Amino acid sequence: MRIFWKGKAAAPESTIRTWADGKQHKKVGHTWITLGEGKSARPGISKKDAKASAFFDAAMGQTWAGLGILEHLEDTHHVSDFAGLKKLISTGEKGRAGKIFSSTKKYVDSLSIPTKDKQKAIDKLGRSLLILRDLYSGPKQKLMVNVRTKKGKPRYVPKEAPQPSFKASKIRSAREKLGGWSDMSKLPTMTQLNKMIRKGTAKITWGKPTAKKKWEVYQGLDDVAIPFKESAKGIEVKLLQTHMVKKRTRRTVTVELTIPYPHARQFLESHIKSARTRNNLIGQLTRSDGYKKAMR
């Protein structure tokens, strides 16, 4: 009696998998290659590696800016050559290249040397770090996820980013400042706006509001202020009421209000219609010092 074993389907080329040893391997042709180890880790890696090395050498150069970069890398990151920089990025956590660039640029900018020399040296270092990041930091995280519809057909939707969490005391404080308005999927009522005006969270800058007309949100990138200072309490937005005059929309009321940080992101996601503008504003928000402080 013969027993037939059904073989497992071969993985397609360019598949990346994590093996039991914890290292990532990529299939090239009929072989599996370890990522981030040596110049043969990926096809064409030797050329890119050499290019990154050339940019690194150019950044060092024989200038005061190059000496400043080398001094900072040695003192802060314990790196004295290109091989050490490559090893640090390949074995470090995600975003290591960006942190190295930011700290090095900050140090070089503080030096009393010509600005042109600083810019040239930092530009070359940045190019080298970009190449190393793409070569040795592993595969990029997928931004889309596969979901199933009711009919069973697959489709791809944007991967949701984890939402930040705020302390309950800060959420209660934000609700009080907004006059009880906490559902950011809707715009505030006239009663809630009046409470915000009395608390100083909102102010009327044009016209006289009425409860009979609906509120709208200004959609321009410049109409939403994202303060970067640590002492800021929220983002500044504008609401308006309009009416039709000879088939044209005319503004009748403008109200400026501050959205506290615990509700700021939800407001932008719900009411900024343009995806590009919305993503730009959310990016500014997450980078601001006031937002980071509010999450502590």
C-alpha positions in Angstrom: 0.0 0.0 0.0 1.4 3.3 -1.0 0.9 6.5 1.0 1.0 9.8 -0.8 1.9 12.9 1.0 0.5 16.1 -0.4 3.3 18.7 -0.7 2.9 22.2 0.6 2.5 24.8 -2.1 5.8 26.7 -2.8 5.9 30.3 -1.6 6.0 32.8 -4.4 9.1 34.8 -5.1 9.7 38.0 -3.0 7.8 36.4 0.0 9.1 37.6 3.3 8.7 35.3 6.4 10.0 35.3 9.9 11.7 31.9 10.8 12.0 30.2 14.1 15.4 31.9 14.7 13.5 35.3 14.8 15.2 36.6 11.6 13.3 37.7 8.5 14.0 35.8 5.2 13.1 36.7 1.7 12.7 34.2 -1.2 14.8 35.1 -4.2 14.5 32.6 -7.0 14.5 29.2 -5.4 16.5 30.2 -2.3 15.7 32.0 1.0 18.0 34.9 1.9 18.3 36.5 5.3 17.4 40.2 5.3 19.8 42.7 6.8 22.9 40.5 6.9 25.6 41.2 4.4 25.6 42.7 1.0 23.9 39.7 -0.6 20.7 40.1 1.4 18.7 41.5 -1.6 19.3 41.8 -5.3 21.2 45.0 -6.1 22.0 45.7 -2.5 25.7 46.0 -3.1 25.2 49.0 -5.4 22.9 50.8 -2.9 25.2 49.9 -0.1 28.1 51.5 -1.9 26.1 54.5 -2.7 25.1 55.0 1.0 28.8 54.6 1.9 29.8 57.2 -0.6 27.2 59.7 0.8 28.5 58.9 4.3 32.1 59.6 3.3 31.0 62.8 1.6 29.2 63.9 4.7 32.4 63.4 6.8 34.7 65.1 4.3 37.5 67.4 5.5 35.2 70.2 6.9 34.3 71.4 10.3 30.7 70.2 9.7 32.0 66.7 8.9 34.1 66.6 12.0 31.1 67.8 14.0 29.0 64.9 12.6 31.6 62.4 13.4 32.1 63.8 16.9 28.3 63.6 17.6 28.0 60.0 16.2 30.8 58.8 18.4 29.7 60.5 21.6 25.9 59.8 21.3 25.6 56.7 19.2 29.1 55.1 19.6 29.5 55.0 15.8 32.9 55.9 14.2 32.5 54.6 10.6 30.0 53.5 8.0 30.0 49.9 9.0 29.1 50.8 12.6 26.2 53.1 11.3 24.9 50.2 9.1 25.0 47.8 12.0 23.2 50.2 14.3 20.3 50.8 11.9 19.9 47.1 11.0 19.8 45.9 14.7 18.0 48.9 16.2 14.4 49.6 16.7 12.1 51.0 14.0 12.8 54.7 13.3 16.4 54.6 14.4 17.7 56.2 11.2 15.3 59.2 11.7 16.4 59.6 15.3 20.1 59.6 14.4 19.5 62.2 11.7 17.4 64.5 14.0 19.9 64.5 16.8 22.9 64.9 14.5 21.3 67.8 12.6 20.4 69.5 15.9 24.0 69.2 17.1 25.5 70.5 13.8 23.1 73.4 13.7 24.4 74.5 17.1 28.0 74.8 15.8 29.4 78.2 14.8 30.4 77.3 11.2 29.2 78.5 7.8 25.6 77.5 7.1 26.4 76.2 3.6 28.9 73.7 5.1 26.2 72.5 7.6 23.6 72.0 4.9 25.9 70.1 2.5 27.2 67.7 5.2 23.7 67.1 6.7 22.2 66.5 3.3 24.8 63.9 2.5 24.3 62.2 5.8 20.5 62.2 5.3 20.8 60.5 1.9 23.0 57.8 3.4 20.6 57.2 6.3 17.6 57.0 3.9 19.3 54.3 1.8 20.3 52.3 4.9 16.8 52.6 6.4 15.3 51.2 3.2 17.9 48.4 3.0 18.2 47.2 6.5 15.2 48.2 8.6 13.0 45.3 7.4 9.8 45.3 5.3 7.5 48.2 5.6 4.2 47.8 7.5 1.2 47.3 5.3 -1.2 50.3 5.3 -4.1 48.3 3.9 -5.9 45.3 5.3 -8.0 42.7 3.5 -11.6 42.5 4.7 -14.6 40.5 3.5 -17.9 42.1 2.3 -21.3 40.6 3.0 -21.2 38.9 -0.4 -17.8 37.3 0.4 -15.8 39.4 -2.0 -12.4 40.6 -0.7 -11.7 44.3 -0.7 -8.9 46.4 0.9 -9.5 49.3 3.3 -7.1 51.6 5.1 -5.6 50.1 8.2 -6.8 52.0 11.2 -4.2 53.6 13.4 -4.4 53.0 17.1 -6.3 55.8 18.8 -4.5 57.7 21.6 -5.8 57.5 25.1 -6.3 60.4 27.5 -6.9 60.4 31.2 -10.5 60.4 32.4 -10.0 63.7 34.2 -8.8 65.4 31.0 -11.8 64.1 29.1 -14.2 65.4 31.7 -12.4 68.8 31.7 -12.7 68.9 27.9 -16.4 68.2 28.0 -16.9 71.0 30.5 -15.1 73.5 28.3 -17.2 72.4 25.4 -20.5 73.0 27.2 -21.3 69.3 27.3 -20.5 68.8 23.6 -18.6 65.5 23.3 -20.0 63.7 20.2 -17.5 65.0 17.6 -19.4 63.3 14.8 -21.9 66.1 15.1 -21.5 69.9 15.3 -22.5 71.7 18.6 -26.0 73.0 19.2 -26.7 76.7 19.8 -27.1 76.0 23.5 -23.7 74.3 23.7 -22.1 77.2 21.8 -23.6 79.7 24.2 -22.1 77.8 27.1 -18.7 77.8 25.3 -18.9 81.5 24.7 -19.5 82.1 28.4 -16.6 79.9 29.3 -14.3 81.6 26.8 -13.8 78.4 24.7 -15.6 80.1 21.7 -16.1 83.6 20.5 -18.2 85.3 17.8 -16.0 87.1 15.3 -18.7 87.9 12.6 -22.4 88.4 12.6 -25.1 87.1 15.0 -25.7 83.3 15.2 -29.2 81.8 15.1 -30.5 78.4 16.1 -32.5 78.2 12.8 -29.5 77.7 10.5 -27.1 74.9 10.3 -23.4 75.2 11.2 -20.6 74.4 8.8 -16.9 74.0 9.3 -14.3 76.0 7.4 -12.4 73.5 5.2 -9.2 75.5 4.4 -5.8 74.3 5.7 -5.2 77.8 7.0 -8.6 77.8 8.8 -7.5 75.2 11.3 -4.7 76.3 13.6 -2.6 73.5 15.1 -0.3 75.2 17.8 3.0 73.5 18.4 3.8 75.1 21.8 3.6 72.8 24.8 1.3 75.3 26.7 -1.5 75.0 24.1 -4.8 73.5 25.2 -6.2 72.5 21.8 -6.7 73.3 18.2 -8.4 76.5 16.8 -11.3 75.9 14.3 -13.9 78.1 12.7 -17.7 77.4 12.3 -19.9 79.5 10.0 -23.6 80.0 9.1 -24.5 81.0 5.5 -27.6 81.9 3.4 -28.3 82.1 -0.3 -28.3 85.4 -2.1 -29.1 85.3 -5.8 -27.9 81.7 -6.1 -24.7 82.5 -4.2 -23.7 81.5 -0.7 -22.9 84.3 1.6 -21.5 84.1 5.1 -23.6 85.5 7.9 -21.8 84.3 11.1 -18.3 83.1 12.0 -17.5 81.6 15.4 -14.0 80.6 16.4 -13.6 77.9 19.1 -10.9 75.8 20.7 -11.3 72.0 20.6 -9.4 70.5 23.5 -6.8 67.8 22.6 -8.9 64.8 23.8 -11.5 65.6 21.1 -9.3 67.3 18.5 -8.4 64.3 16.4 -12.0 63.0 16.3 -13.2 66.4 15.2 -10.7 66.5 12.3 -11.6 63.0 11.2 -15.3 63.8 11.3 -15.5 67.2 9.7 -12.6 67.9 7.4 -13.8 66.5 4.0 -10.5 66.6 2.0 -8.4 63.5 2.8 -5.2 65.4 2.0 -6.0 68.4 4.2 -7.3 66.1 7.0 -4.2 63.9 7.0 -2.0 67.0 6.9 -3.7 68.5 9.9 -3.7 65.2 11.9 0.0 64.9 11.1 0.6 68.4 12.5 -1.6 67.5 15.6 0.3 64.3 16.5 3.7 66.1 16.2 2.7 69.1 18.3 4.2 69.4 21.8 0.8 70.4 23.4 -0.9 67.2 22.1 2.0 65.0 23.4 1.8 66.7 26.8 -2.0 66.2 26.9 -1.5 62.4 26.6 0.8 62.1 29.5 
